[in-house]
Amino acid sequence: MITRRWLAGGGLLGLLTALTFFGAPPGVADDGGADGPAEPPKVELVLDVSGSMRARDIDGRSRMAAAQQALNEVVDALPAETQLGIRVLGSQHRFPGSPKALGCRDTRQLFPVGPMDKVEAKAAIATLRPTGWTPIGLALRAAARDLGTGETTRRIVLITDGEDTCSPPDPCEVARTLAAQGTHLVVDTLGLTLDEKVRRQLTCIADATGGTYTAVQRQEELTGRLKQLVQRAGATYQQTPQQVAGGEQCANAPLLTPGVYTDRERFSEHRWYRVRVAPGEELRASISLSLDRKLNPDHGVLLRAVSTDGQELVRGTDAGSGRTDVRSTGLRWAERQVKADASPPSDGESDLRTVCLVVSNSFSAPAYVRTAPGMPLELTVDLVPSSDAPTGPDLGRGWLLLVVLTGTGLVSGLVMGWLARWRVAIGKGN
């Protein structure tokens, strides 16, 4: 009788034999090398430490305490390659008890942009106390200097509960000036209040630099969004997001090349974009939504790839997944997925196929929430050499290898078991 021990041993031998014959399964390619980025992602968090941050309206805690907790969690989860700095405004550290003229000059770098000493950074965050004014424009200028210049995008994340109380300089004008200088700087803003004046100012700052504005009212929202923005810096920092206006249909949609784009989509709207895909290329696209106001539950965003004649080619990975409150999704598409009778390219270029990307949403909001302007979104488009399975993992080769390994293992196990019995029989005969 074949014992389990011999069968397991035979199976292992068969596995090793199969791996020797067929080769190891394909591994993940190393993306490093000479073509990699020349410098690491750089982000600076700019935190409002003005007196209004004492208000206790975020899950029963002060805005300052909620911001400190969010910063601590971001520091703990910081990707190793990302260089993070922290700047504060309005702390009255330099000019304690000073009049407004001096207090409006109070912004300082709490932790320099660079490799993060997490213990030291969290100790510095714990010392913050809300006491001063709100010189946002001055702090943005200083943060831009902290991040320096270079070929890759830098990100500033501004966390505040109020509008600038110290202008000039006007923070919106500062943001426009920084964008006009071509410094590859993106400013994302997080508002800890639903005040309309604050929303307008923070939206203006973000729009001027291709960033996003998000209003947060709960600790979980603040921490989650802050982590997302810092992590996004590592994914998109090599390109400054470009502002684009999607079309109402494919025919008048803007033609996009690989890059990162920002736009706004109104409630229940379909936003169209076009991408030209060459033979042998794979289109990869993703969409990320930023909530800058309260929405009803079960909202979602959908990304689809459609041919110019209206045939759906593929839809985002979260479509029909059962998830609720979907804020991001992505898709992959290559030419061979199209049926043989699919319509030919309509742009007159036989070697290129025009693919339409459609962003749709299921937004609804309480009656007191304004629906205009639209929700900010970030669209990433890339074209890469096509792979064997653009819609998912390479299951074909994976299953084939599994069948081969299983079969080889079973056969080897049977052979080893038969040899064992034969040896036992010979031993008894002697």
DAKATA-V612005 format. One record per pair of residues at least 24 apart in sequence whose C-alpha atoms are under 10 Angstrom apart, sorted by sequence separation. I is the first residue (numbers start at 1). J is the second residue. D is the distance in Angstrom with one decimal. If there is no record, write none. Layout:
i = {I;I}
j = {J;J}
d = {D;D}
This chain:
i = {47;85;86;87;136;185;186;187;188;189;190;191;192;193;236;246;247;248;249;250;265;299;300;301;302;313;314;357;85;86;87;184;185;186;187;188;189;190;191;192;246;247;248;249;258;260;262;264;298;299;300;301;302;303;304;313;45;85;86;87;106;107;134;136;137;138;184;185;186;187;188;189;190;191;192;245;246;247;258;259;260;261;262;263;264;298;299;300;301;302;303;304;305;312;313;331;84;85;86;106;107;134;136;137;182;245;246;247;258;260;262;297;298;299;300;301;302;303;304;305;311;84;85;103;104;105;106;107;134;135;136;137;138;141;163;172;176;180;245;246;297;298;299;300;301;302;303;304;305;83;84;85;103;104;105;106;107;133;134;135;136;137;138;140;154;155;156;157;158;159;160;161;162;172;175;176;179;180;211;244;287;296;300;83;84;85;103;104;105;109;113;134;135;136;137;138;139;141;153;154;155;156;157;158;159;160;161;162;171;172;175;176;178;179;192;210;211;275;286;295;82;83;84;85;102;103;104;107;108;133;134;135;136;137;138;140;144;151;152;153;154;155;156;157;158;159;160;161;162;170;171;172;173;174;175;176;177;178;179;191;209;210;211;272;274;285;286;307;311;82;83;84;100;101;103;104;106;107;133;134;135;136;137;138;139;140;151;152;153;154;155;156;157;158;159;160;161;162;163;172;173;175;176;177;190;209;210;211;270;271;272;273;274;311;81;82;83;84;99;100;105;106;107;109;113;114;133;134;135;136;137;138;141;149;150;151;152;153;154;155;156;157;158;159;160;161;162;163;171;172;175;176;209;210;268;270;272;274;309;310;81;82;97;98;99;100;104;105;108;109;112;113;135;136;137;140;141;144;149;150;161;163;164;171;172;174;175;209;210;272;274;309;327;80;81;86;93;96;97;104;107;108;112;113;135;136;137;139;140;148;149;150;162;163;170;172;173;190;208;307;308;309;326;80;85;93;96;107;135;136;137;138;141;147;149;162;163;172;190;207;291;307;308;309;326;79;84;88;91;92;95;109;137;141;148;161;162;163;164;172;189;289;290;307;308;309;325;41;49;50;78;86;91;92;93;136;137;140;147;160;161;163;164;188;288;289;290;307;308;325;42;43;44;45;46;47;48;49;50;51;86;90;91;92;93;144;162;163;288;289;307;308;40;41;42;43;44;45;46;47;48;49;50;51;76;78;88;90;91;92;162;189;287;288;289;40;41;42;43;44;45;46;47;48;49;50;51;75;77;89;90;91;92;144;188;287;288;39;40;41;42;43;44;45;46;47;48;49;50;75;76;90;91;144;160;286;287;288;313;315;39;40;41;42;43;44;45;46;47;48;49;75;76;89;90;91;144;159;286;287;312;313;314;315;316;39;47;74;75;89;90;158;285;286;287;312;313;89;90;285;286;308;311;312;72;75;76;88;89;90;284;285;286;307;308;309;310;72;75;88;89;140;158;186;284;285;307;308;309;88;89;158;283;284;285;306;307;308;72;73;89;90;157;283;284;306;307;328;330;334;71;72;89;156;210;211;212;282;283;284;305;306;307;327;328;330;332;333;334;336;71;72;88;89;186;210;211;212;282;283;304;305;306;328;330;332;334;335;87;185;210;211;212;281;282;283;304;305;306;334;336;337;50;69;72;87;184;186;210;281;282;304;305;333;334;336;337;68;71;72;155;157;161;184;185;186;280;281;282;303;304;305;332;333;334;336;337;87;88;156;157;158;159;161;184;185;186;207;279;280;303;304;334;335;69;87;155;157;159;184;185;207;250;277;278;279;280;302;303;304;333;334;68;69;86;159;183;184;250;251;277;278;279;302;303;332;333;334;49;67;68;85;182;250;277;301;302;303;332;333;48;68;87;249;250;301;302;331;332;47;68;86;104;250;300;301;302;331;332;46;65;85;104;105;300;301;331;46;85;104;299;300;301;46;47;65;84;103;104;159;299;300;45;46;64;65;83;104;298;299;300;44;45;64;65;100;101;140;225;298;299;45;64;100;225;296;297;298;299;44;63;159;296;297;44;45;62;137;158;295;296;297;44;87;157;276;295;296;43;44;86;88;221;294;295;296;42;43;84;85;86;87;88;89;276;278;279;281;294;295;42;84;157;278;279;283;285;287;289;293;294;41;42;156;157;276;278;279;286;40;155;156;277;278;279;294;295;317;40;54;55;90;155;214;215;216;276;277;278;294;316;317;53;54;90;214;215;216;217;276;277;278;293;294;295;301;303;315;53;54;155;156;212;213;214;215;216;217;275;276;277;293;314;51;52;53;155;212;213;214;215;216;275;276;277;293;49;50;51;52;53;154;212;213;214;215;275;276;49;50;51;52;153;212;213;214;274;275;276;49;50;51;52;153;274;275;48;49;50;51;52;154;155;273;274;275;292;293;49;50;51;153;154;273;274;291;292;48;49;50;152;153;154;272;273;274;291;292;48;49;50;152;153;154;155;272;273;290;291;48;151;152;153;154;271;272;273;289;290;291;48;151;152;153;270;271;272;289;290;48;151;152;153;270;271;272;288;289;290;47;151;203;269;270;271;288;289;46;269;270;271;287;288;289;48;269;270;287;288;47;67;268;269;286;287;288;46;67;199;267;268;269;286;287;46;199;265;266;267;268;269;285;286;287;265;266;267;268;285;286;46;64;265;267;268;284;285;286;46;63;64;266;267;284;285;45;63;194;265;267;283;284;285;44;194;255;283;284;43;44;194;255;282;283;284;191;255;256;281;282;283;44;190;191;254;281;282;283;284;43;44;189;253;280;281;282;283;42;43;250;253;267;280;281;282;42;250;251;253;266;267;269;278;280;281;282;42;55;250;266;267;268;275;277;279;280;281;284;53;249;250;265;266;267;275;276;277;278;279;280;282;283;284;52;53;249;250;264;265;266;267;275;282;52;53;249;264;265;266;42;43;44;45;46;47;48;49;50;52;248;264;265;266;39;41;42;43;44;45;46;47;48;49;50;246;247;263;264;265;38;39;40;41;42;43;44;45;46;47;48;49;50;246;263;264;265;38;39;41;42;43;44;45;46;47;48;246;263;264;37;38;40;41;42;43;44;45;46;47;48;262;263;264;37;262;263;261;262;263;261;262;260;261;262;260;261;259;260;261;259;260;258;259;260;257;258;259;256;257;258;259;67;256;257;258;66;256;257;258;63;63;58;57;58;243;244;57;242;241;242;241;53;241;43;45;43;44;45;46;47;43;45;236;84;83;82;70;74;78;82;69;70;73;74;77;83;70;71;72;73;79;82;83;66;67;70;71;74;75;78;79;82;66;69;70;73;74;77;78;81;63;65;66;69;70;73;74;77;63;67;68;70;71;74;75;79;63;66;67;70;71;74;61;66;70;74;58;59;60;61;58;59;60;67;57;58;59;57;58;59;214;58;213;214;212;213;58;212;211;212;211;212;211;210;207;206;203;194;45;45;43;44;43;42;43;41;41;43;41;42;43;41;42;40;41;40;41;43;41;42;41;40;41;40;39;37;38;37;26;25;26;25;25;24;22;19;22;18;22;19;18;19;15;18;17;18;15;16;18;14;15;18;14;15;17;18;14;15;16;17;12;14;15;16;11;14;15;11;13;14;15;17;11;12;13;14;11;12;14;15;10;11;12;14;10;11;13;14;9;10;11;12;13;8;10;11;12;7;8;10;11;7;9;10;11;13;7;8;9;10;7;8;10;11;6;7;10;6;7;9;10;5;6;7;8;9;4;6;7;3;6;7;2;3;6;2;5;6;2;4;6;2;3;6;2;1;2;1;2;3;2;3;1;2;1}
j = {71;109;110;111;160;209;210;211;212;213;214;215;216;217;260;270;271;272;273;274;289;323;324;325;326;337;338;381;110;111;112;209;210;211;212;213;214;215;216;217;271;272;273;274;283;285;287;289;323;324;325;326;327;328;329;338;71;111;112;113;132;133;160;162;163;164;210;211;212;213;214;215;216;217;218;271;272;273;284;285;286;287;288;289;290;324;325;326;327;328;329;330;331;338;339;357;111;112;113;133;134;161;163;164;209;272;273;274;285;287;289;324;325;326;327;328;329;330;331;332;338;112;113;131;132;133;134;135;162;163;164;165;166;169;191;200;204;208;273;274;325;326;327;328;329;330;331;332;333;112;113;114;132;133;134;135;136;162;163;164;165;166;167;169;183;184;185;186;187;188;189;190;191;201;204;205;208;209;240;273;316;325;329;113;114;115;133;134;135;139;143;164;165;166;167;168;169;171;183;184;185;186;187;188;189;190;191;192;201;202;205;206;208;209;222;240;241;305;316;325;113;114;115;116;133;134;135;138;139;164;165;166;167;168;169;171;175;182;183;184;185;186;187;188;189;190;191;192;193;201;202;203;204;205;206;207;208;209;210;222;240;241;242;303;305;316;317;338;342;114;115;116;132;133;135;136;138;139;165;166;167;168;169;170;171;172;183;184;185;186;187;188;189;190;191;192;193;194;195;204;205;207;208;209;222;241;242;243;302;303;304;305;306;343;114;115;116;117;132;133;138;139;140;142;146;147;166;167;168;169;170;171;174;182;183;184;185;186;187;188;189;190;191;192;193;194;195;196;204;205;208;209;242;243;301;303;305;307;342;343;115;116;131;132;133;134;138;139;142;143;146;147;169;170;171;174;175;178;183;184;195;197;198;205;206;208;209;243;244;306;308;343;361;115;116;121;128;131;132;139;142;143;147;148;170;171;172;174;175;183;184;185;197;198;205;207;208;225;243;342;343;344;361;116;121;129;132;143;171;172;173;174;177;183;185;198;199;208;226;243;327;343;344;345;362;116;121;125;128;129;132;146;174;178;185;198;199;200;201;209;226;326;327;344;345;346;362;79;87;88;116;124;129;130;131;174;175;178;185;198;199;201;202;226;326;327;328;345;346;363;81;82;83;84;85;86;87;88;89;90;125;129;130;131;132;183;201;202;327;328;346;347;80;81;82;83;84;85;86;87;88;89;90;91;116;118;128;130;131;132;202;229;327;328;329;81;82;83;84;85;86;87;88;89;90;91;92;116;118;130;131;132;133;185;229;328;329;81;82;83;84;85;86;87;88;89;90;91;92;117;118;132;133;186;202;328;329;330;355;357;82;83;84;85;86;87;88;89;90;91;92;118;119;132;133;134;187;202;329;330;355;356;357;358;359;83;91;118;119;133;134;202;329;330;331;356;357;134;135;330;331;353;356;357;118;121;122;134;135;136;330;331;332;353;354;355;356;119;122;135;136;187;205;233;331;332;354;355;356;136;137;206;331;332;333;354;355;356;121;122;138;139;206;332;333;355;356;377;379;383;121;122;139;206;260;261;262;332;333;334;355;356;357;377;378;380;382;383;384;386;122;123;139;140;237;261;262;263;333;334;355;356;357;379;381;383;385;386;139;237;262;263;264;333;334;335;356;357;358;386;388;389;103;122;125;140;237;239;263;334;335;357;358;386;387;389;390;122;125;126;209;211;215;238;239;240;334;335;336;357;358;359;386;387;388;390;391;142;143;211;212;213;214;216;239;240;241;262;334;335;358;359;389;390;125;143;211;213;215;240;241;263;306;333;334;335;336;358;359;360;389;390;125;126;143;216;240;241;307;308;334;335;336;359;360;389;390;391;107;125;126;143;240;308;335;359;360;361;390;391;107;127;146;308;309;360;361;390;391;107;128;146;164;310;360;361;362;391;392;107;126;146;165;166;361;362;392;108;147;166;361;362;363;109;110;128;147;166;167;222;362;363;109;110;128;129;147;168;362;363;364;109;110;129;130;165;166;205;290;363;364;111;130;166;291;362;363;364;365;111;130;226;363;364;112;113;130;205;226;363;364;365;113;156;226;345;364;365;113;114;156;158;291;364;365;366;113;114;155;156;157;158;159;160;347;349;350;352;365;366;114;156;229;350;351;355;357;359;361;365;366;114;115;229;230;349;351;352;359;114;229;230;351;352;353;368;369;391;115;129;130;165;230;289;290;291;351;352;353;369;391;392;129;130;166;290;291;292;293;352;353;354;369;370;371;377;379;391;130;131;232;233;289;290;291;292;293;294;352;353;354;370;391;129;130;131;233;290;291;292;293;294;353;354;355;371;128;129;130;131;132;233;291;292;293;294;354;355;129;130;131;132;233;292;293;294;354;355;356;130;131;132;133;234;355;356;130;131;132;133;134;236;237;355;356;357;374;375;132;133;134;236;237;356;357;374;375;132;133;134;236;237;238;356;357;358;375;376;133;134;135;237;238;239;240;357;358;375;376;134;237;238;239;240;357;358;359;375;376;377;135;238;239;240;357;358;359;376;377;136;239;240;241;358;359;360;376;377;378;136;240;292;358;359;360;377;378;136;359;360;361;377;378;379;139;360;361;378;379;139;159;360;361;378;379;380;139;160;292;360;361;362;379;380;140;293;359;360;361;362;363;379;380;381;360;361;362;363;380;381;142;160;361;363;364;380;381;382;143;160;161;363;364;381;382;143;161;292;363;365;381;382;383;143;293;354;382;383;143;144;294;355;382;383;384;292;356;357;382;383;384;146;292;293;356;383;384;385;386;146;147;292;356;383;384;385;386;146;147;354;357;371;384;385;386;147;355;356;358;371;372;374;383;385;386;387;148;161;356;372;373;374;381;383;385;386;387;390;160;356;357;372;373;374;382;383;384;385;386;387;389;390;391;160;161;357;358;372;373;374;375;383;390;161;162;358;373;374;375;152;153;154;155;156;157;158;159;160;162;358;374;375;376;150;152;153;154;155;156;157;158;159;160;161;357;358;374;375;376;150;151;152;153;154;155;156;157;158;159;160;161;162;358;375;376;377;151;152;154;155;156;157;158;159;160;161;359;376;377;151;152;154;155;156;157;158;159;160;161;162;376;377;378;152;377;378;377;378;379;378;379;378;379;380;379;380;379;380;381;380;381;380;381;382;380;381;382;380;381;382;383;192;381;382;383;192;382;383;384;192;193;192;192;193;378;379;193;378;378;379;379;192;380;185;187;186;187;188;189;190;187;189;380;230;230;230;219;223;227;231;219;220;223;224;227;233;221;222;223;224;230;233;234;218;219;222;223;226;227;230;231;234;219;222;223;226;227;230;231;234;217;219;220;223;224;227;228;231;218;222;223;225;226;229;230;234;219;222;223;226;227;230;218;223;227;231;216;217;218;219;217;218;219;226;217;218;219;218;219;220;375;220;375;376;375;376;222;376;376;377;377;378;378;378;376;376;376;369;226;230;229;230;230;230;231;230;231;233;232;233;234;233;234;233;234;234;235;237;236;237;237;237;238;238;238;237;238;238;397;397;398;398;401;401;401;401;404;401;405;404;404;405;402;405;405;406;404;405;407;404;405;408;405;406;408;409;406;407;408;409;405;407;408;409;405;408;409;406;408;409;410;412;407;408;409;410;408;409;411;412;408;409;410;412;409;410;412;413;409;410;411;412;413;409;411;412;413;409;410;412;413;410;412;413;414;416;411;412;413;414;412;413;415;416;412;413;416;413;414;416;417;413;414;415;416;417;413;415;416;413;416;417;413;414;417;414;417;418;415;417;419;416;417;420;417;417;418;418;419;420;420;421;420;421;421}
d = {9.4;7.8;5.3;6.8;8.7;6.7;6.0;5.1;4.8;4.7;5.0;4.6;5.4;6.8;7.2;8.8;5.8;6.1;8.2;6.8;9.5;9.8;6.9;8.4;8.4;7.6;9.7;9.9;7.7;5.0;8.2;8.6;8.6;5.4;7.4;6.0;6.4;5.8;6.1;6.0;5.2;4.9;9.1;9.8;9.3;9.8;9.7;9.3;8.5;6.7;5.2;6.0;8.8;9.0;9.8;7.0;8.6;5.3;6.6;9.5;8.2;9.9;8.7;9.4;10.0;9.5;9.9;9.1;8.9;8.9;8.3;8.5;6.9;8.5;8.7;8.4;5.1;6.5;9.3;9.8;9.6;9.6;9.6;9.9;9.8;4.9;4.7;4.4;5.9;8.2;6.8;8.7;8.0;9.7;9.6;10.0;8.2;4.8;7.3;8.1;9.2;9.4;7.7;7.1;10.0;8.9;5.7;9.3;9.2;9.9;10.0;7.7;4.8;6.5;6.0;6.8;7.0;6.8;7.5;8.7;9.6;7.5;3.8;9.8;8.2;9.1;8.7;7.5;7.5;8.8;5.3;9.6;8.6;9.3;9.5;9.9;9.0;9.1;8.7;9.1;6.5;7.8;8.1;8.4;7.5;8.7;7.4;9.8;7.8;9.1;5.0;6.6;6.4;6.0;9.4;7.4;8.9;9.9;7.2;5.6;8.0;8.1;8.3;10.0;8.3;8.6;7.5;8.5;7.2;8.8;7.9;8.3;7.6;6.8;8.4;7.6;6.7;8.9;9.3;9.4;9.2;9.1;9.7;5.8;5.7;8.8;6.1;6.8;7.0;9.4;9.6;5.2;6.3;7.7;6.9;8.4;10.0;8.8;7.8;6.2;5.8;6.2;5.8;6.3;6.1;6.5;5.5;7.9;7.9;8.1;5.6;9.6;8.8;5.4;8.3;7.5;7.6;9.7;8.2;9.5;9.6;4.4;6.9;8.0;9.7;8.6;5.4;7.5;8.1;8.3;5.2;5.0;8.1;7.4;6.6;7.3;9.8;9.9;8.9;4.6;4.9;4.8;4.7;4.8;4.7;4.8;5.5;4.6;7.4;9.6;8.8;9.0;9.1;8.2;7.9;9.0;8.8;7.8;8.6;9.2;8.6;5.6;9.4;10.0;9.4;8.9;9.7;9.4;8.4;8.0;5.1;6.4;8.6;9.8;8.4;9.2;8.7;5.9;6.5;6.3;7.0;9.8;5.4;8.5;8.8;9.9;8.3;6.5;5.6;6.3;5.8;6.2;5.7;6.1;6.2;6.1;5.5;9.7;9.2;5.9;8.1;8.8;5.3;9.4;7.9;8.3;6.2;9.3;9.6;9.7;9.8;9.7;9.5;8.9;9.8;7.4;6.7;9.9;9.7;7.2;7.4;8.6;9.7;8.6;6.8;9.4;7.3;9.1;8.8;8.5;5.6;7.6;6.9;9.5;7.4;7.3;8.8;7.1;8.6;7.4;8.2;7.4;8.4;7.5;8.4;8.8;8.0;9.9;8.8;5.0;5.9;6.9;8.8;6.1;9.9;9.8;9.9;9.8;9.1;9.8;8.1;8.6;8.8;8.9;9.7;10.0;8.4;8.9;8.4;8.2;7.5;6.7;8.5;8.1;3.8;7.3;8.4;7.9;6.1;7.7;8.7;7.0;8.6;6.8;8.7;9.3;6.4;8.8;9.7;9.9;9.3;7.1;9.5;8.1;9.9;8.5;9.4;8.7;8.4;10.0;8.1;9.4;9.1;9.5;9.2;6.0;7.5;9.9;7.6;8.6;7.8;9.9;8.4;5.0;10.0;9.3;8.7;8.4;9.2;8.7;8.2;9.4;9.5;8.6;9.1;9.4;8.5;9.6;8.5;9.4;8.2;8.3;9.7;10.0;8.8;5.6;8.5;7.5;8.2;8.2;8.5;8.0;9.1;9.5;9.6;9.9;10.0;9.8;7.5;9.2;9.3;8.3;6.1;8.1;9.7;7.6;8.9;9.1;8.4;9.9;9.7;8.6;7.4;9.4;7.7;8.6;9.5;9.7;10.0;9.2;8.4;9.6;6.8;8.6;9.0;9.4;8.1;9.2;8.9;9.0;9.7;6.7;9.8;9.6;9.3;5.0;9.2;8.7;7.0;9.6;9.2;7.5;8.4;7.6;8.6;7.6;8.9;6.4;7.0;7.9;8.9;9.8;6.0;6.4;8.8;8.6;9.2;7.8;5.9;6.0;9.6;9.3;9.7;7.0;6.0;6.4;5.6;6.2;6.0;6.3;5.9;5.8;4.7;8.2;9.9;9.1;8.9;7.7;5.6;5.3;9.2;9.9;8.1;4.3;9.2;6.0;4.9;4.8;5.0;4.4;4.8;4.7;4.7;5.2;5.3;5.9;9.8;7.9;9.9;9.7;6.9;5.1;8.0;7.6;7.8;5.4;6.8;9.4;6.0;6.1;6.0;6.3;5.4;6.1;5.5;6.4;6.5;5.1;8.3;9.0;6.9;4.4;7.6;9.8;9.0;7.3;5.6;8.8;8.7;9.5;9.7;6.8;8.4;8.0;8.6;7.0;8.2;7.3;9.0;7.9;8.7;6.2;9.4;8.1;4.7;8.9;9.7;9.7;5.7;6.2;9.9;9.5;9.9;9.3;9.8;9.8;9.7;10.0;9.1;7.8;5.2;8.8;8.7;3.9;9.2;9.3;10.0;6.4;6.5;5.6;6.4;9.1;10.0;9.9;8.7;7.7;9.1;9.9;6.3;8.7;7.5;5.6;8.9;8.6;6.8;10.0;8.9;9.8;7.6;9.9;7.1;8.8;9.7;9.7;5.9;6.7;7.0;6.6;9.7;9.7;9.9;9.5;8.1;4.6;8.9;9.1;5.3;6.6;8.4;9.4;8.6;9.3;9.6;5.6;6.7;6.0;6.0;9.3;9.5;9.7;9.4;6.0;6.3;9.9;9.7;9.8;8.3;6.9;5.2;9.0;6.4;5.0;8.9;9.3;9.3;9.0;9.7;9.8;9.8;9.5;8.1;9.5;7.6;9.6;9.2;8.0;7.5;9.5;5.6;6.2;9.9;5.6;6.3;9.8;9.9;9.7;9.3;8.8;7.7;9.4;6.3;9.9;9.8;8.8;4.6;9.1;8.1;4.7;7.4;6.5;9.7;9.4;9.9;9.6;7.6;9.4;9.0;10.0;8.8;6.4;7.6;5.7;6.4;8.6;8.4;9.9;8.6;8.7;7.7;9.0;9.8;9.2;9.5;9.0;9.7;6.9;7.6;7.7;9.8;6.9;5.2;9.2;9.7;9.9;9.5;9.5;9.0;8.7;9.6;9.1;9.5;9.4;9.8;9.8;7.7;7.1;7.8;8.8;8.3;7.5;5.7;6.7;8.9;9.8;9.1;7.1;8.7;9.7;10.0;5.6;9.5;9.2;8.9;9.5;9.1;6.7;8.9;7.9;4.8;8.4;9.2;6.4;6.4;9.2;8.8;10.0;9.4;9.0;9.0;7.9;8.1;8.3;8.9;5.7;6.6;9.3;5.8;8.7;9.5;9.5;7.1;9.0;9.6;6.9;8.0;7.1;5.1;8.9;5.5;6.7;9.4;9.7;9.0;9.9;9.3;5.8;6.0;8.8;5.6;9.8;8.2;9.6;9.6;9.0;8.5;4.3;8.5;7.4;8.2;9.5;9.2;8.1;8.0;8.5;5.6;6.5;9.4;9.7;8.3;5.5;7.5;5.3;8.2;8.8;9.8;9.4;9.4;8.8;8.5;9.3;5.3;6.8;9.8;9.5;8.2;9.4;9.7;9.8;8.1;5.3;9.8;9.5;9.8;7.6;9.9;9.4;8.3;9.8;8.5;8.5;7.1;9.7;6.9;8.1;9.4;9.8;9.0;9.0;9.3;9.2;9.4;9.1;7.4;8.3;8.6;9.6;10.0;9.7;9.8;6.9;5.6;8.7;6.7;9.9;7.9;9.7;5.9;4.9;7.3;9.7;9.6;9.6;9.8;9.2;4.4;6.5;7.1;9.1;9.8;9.4;9.6;9.4;9.6;9.5;9.7;10.0;9.9;9.9;6.6;6.8;7.7;9.9;7.6;9.4;6.7;8.9;8.5;8.0;9.9;8.7;7.7;9.7;9.7;9.4;8.2;9.8;6.1;6.9;10.0;9.3;8.7;9.3;8.7;4.6;8.1;9.7;8.1;8.9;9.8;8.6;9.8;10.0;8.3;9.9;9.1;8.5;9.7;5.5;6.3;7.0;9.8;9.4;8.9;6.2;9.9;6.1;6.9;7.6;9.5;6.0;5.2;8.9;7.3;9.4;9.6;9.8;9.9;9.7;5.8;8.4;9.5;9.7;9.3;7.2;5.4;4.6;7.9;9.1;9.7;5.5;6.3;8.3;8.3;8.5;7.2;8.3;6.7;6.8;7.8;3.8;5.7;8.7;8.3;4.5;7.1;8.9;7.3;8.4;4.7;7.9;9.6;7.7;9.1;5.8;7.1;8.1;5.8;6.1;6.7;4.9;4.2;8.4;8.2;8.4;9.5;9.9;6.6;5.3;8.7;4.6;5.1;5.2;8.6;9.9;5.8;6.4;8.2;6.7;4.3;6.8;9.2;9.8;7.8;8.5;4.5;7.5;9.4;8.5;6.9;5.1;8.7;7.9;6.5;5.7;6.0;10.0;6.9;9.2;8.1;5.8;9.2;4.6;8.7;6.7;5.1;8.8;6.5;7.6;8.9;7.9;9.1;5.9;5.5;9.3;9.4;5.7;6.6;6.8;7.2;6.9;9.7;4.5;5.8;8.4;8.2;4.7;8.5;7.3;5.6;8.8;8.8;7.5;6.3;5.5;10.0;5.6;6.5;6.3;6.0;8.1;8.6;7.8;8.9;6.4;5.0;9.0;8.7;4.5;8.1;9.5;9.8;8.9;10.0;5.6;6.5;5.6;6.5;8.9;8.1;4.7;9.3;6.9;5.2;8.9;9.5;6.0;7.4;5.7;6.6;9.3;8.0;6.9;6.6;8.2;4.6;8.6;7.4;9.3;8.4;9.0;5.5;8.6;5.8;6.5;7.8;9.3;8.4;9.5;6.9;5.7;9.1;7.2;5.3;9.1;8.4;8.6;7.1;6.2;5.5;6.9;9.9;9.8;8.3;5.3;8.2;8.1;4.6;9.1;7.5;9.2;9.7;8.5;6.9;6.0;6.3;8.5;8.0;9.2;10.0;9.1;7.4;5.2;8.7;6.8;7.7;9.2;6.0;6.2;9.5;8.7;9.3;9.8;8.2;4.9;7.7;8.4;9.2;9.9;9.8;5.6;6.8;8.0;8.5;9.9;9.8;6.2;5.3;8.9;10.0;9.7;7.2;9.7;8.2;9.9;5.5;5.8;8.2;9.9;7.4;9.7;9.2;6.8;8.6;4.6;4.4;6.8;8.9;9.0;9.8;7.2;8.4;9.2;9.0;6.0;4.7;7.3;9.4;9.5;6.0;6.9;9.3;10.0;8.4;7.5;9.2;5.5;8.5;8.8;8.1;9.0;8.1;9.3;6.8;6.7;9.5;9.3;9.7;9.7;8.7;8.7;10.0;8.7;10.0;9.5;6.7;10.0;8.3;9.7;8.0;4.0;7.8;9.3;7.1;7.2;8.8;8.7;7.4;4.5;6.2;8.9;9.3;8.3;8.5;7.0;8.3;7.9;9.4;8.8;7.7;9.6;4.9;5.2;9.1;8.7;7.8;7.9;6.0;6.5;5.9;6.0;6.1;6.1;8.1;8.8;9.7;9.5;8.7;5.1;6.7;9.7;8.9;8.7;7.7;5.4;4.8;5.0;4.9;4.7;5.0;4.9;9.4;8.9;9.1;8.2;4.4;7.3;8.8;7.7;7.0;6.6;5.8;6.4;6.1;6.2;6.4;7.3;9.1;5.9;5.8;9.6;8.7;9.9;8.5;8.8;7.5;8.6;7.6;8.4;9.7;8.4;7.1;5.5;8.7;8.4;5.7;6.6;8.4;4.6;7.9;5.6;6.2;7.0;5.0;8.9;5.8;6.3;8.4;4.5;8.2;5.9;6.4;7.6;5.4;8.8;9.8;4.9;6.5;9.9;7.0;4.5;9.5;9.3;7.8;7.6;6.3;9.8;9.7;8.4;9.5;7.3;9.6;8.4;9.3;9.6;9.4;9.7;9.2;9.4;8.0;9.6;8.7;9.0;8.8;9.9;9.9;9.6;9.6;9.7;9.4;9.8;9.8;10.0;8.5;8.6;9.9;8.3;7.6;7.5;8.2;8.3;8.4;8.6;7.2;9.0;7.8;9.9;9.5;9.5;9.3;9.4;8.8;8.0;9.6;8.4;8.2;6.6;7.6;7.1;9.1;7.8;7.2;6.6;5.9;9.5;4.5;9.3;5.6;9.6;7.6;7.9;9.3;9.5;9.3;7.7;8.1;8.0;9.3;9.1;9.6;7.6;9.7;9.4;8.0;9.9;9.8;8.1;9.1;7.9;8.0;7.2;8.8;7.8;9.8;8.4;8.2;9.3;9.0;8.1;9.5;9.0;5.9;6.0;9.8;9.7;7.9;5.3;6.6;8.6;6.4;9.4;9.5;9.8;9.3;8.7;9.5;7.4;9.6;6.3;8.9;7.8;9.5;8.4;8.8;9.2;9.2;9.9;9.6;10.0;9.2;8.9;9.3;9.0;6.9;9.1;9.7;9.3;9.5;7.1;9.5;7.3;9.3;6.1;8.3;9.7;5.4;8.0;8.6;9.4;8.9;8.0;6.1;8.8;8.1;9.5;9.4;9.7;9.8;7.6;9.6;9.1;9.4;8.1;8.0;9.7;8.5;9.4;9.3;9.0;9.5;9.9;7.5;8.0;10.0;6.0;8.9;9.4;9.2;9.0;9.7;9.8;5.7;6.8;7.2;7.8;8.1;8.3;8.3;9.4;9.7;8.7;9.7;8.6;7.0;9.0;8.8;5.3;5.8;7.9;9.0;4.2;9.6;9.3;9.2;9.7;7.1;7.6;7.6;6.7;7.7;9.0;9.3;3.9;9.7;5.4;6.3;6.0;7.1;7.6;9.1;7.4;8.1;8.7;8.2;8.6;8.1;6.2;8.5;8.5;9.1;5.0;5.4;7.7;8.8;3.9;9.0;9.5;9.5;9.6;7.0;7.5;8.0;7.0;7.8;9.3;9.8;4.5;5.9;6.7;6.9;8.2;7.9;9.6;8.7;9.1;9.9;9.4;9.3;9.7;7.3;9.6;6.6;6.6;8.4;9.9;5.9;7.4;9.3;9.7;9.7;9.2;10.0;8.6;7.1;8.0;5.0;7.6;7.3;8.4;9.9;9.4;8.3;9.8;9.4;7.8;7.3}
